[in-house]
Amino acid sequence: MAKVKVTQVRSTIDKPKDQKATIVALGLGKMNRTVEVENTPQIAGMIRKVSHLVKVEEA
């Protein structure tokens, strides 16, 4: 599978609990933190759910 770099660019303050939990599940949680994850359908769905909070790049 291809890998993608996911960077949190916006805060989770005043966001719903499910979006906060998704950010934590992706391994993020602080501004400008970056993780490299496999681009599986499950991860793609999580990224889509919080797309307004993160920036995604091909790794």
Secondary structure, 3 states (H helix, E strand, C coil): CCEEEEEECCCCCCCCHHHHHHHHHCCCCCCCCEEEEECCHHHHHHHHHCCCCEEEEEC
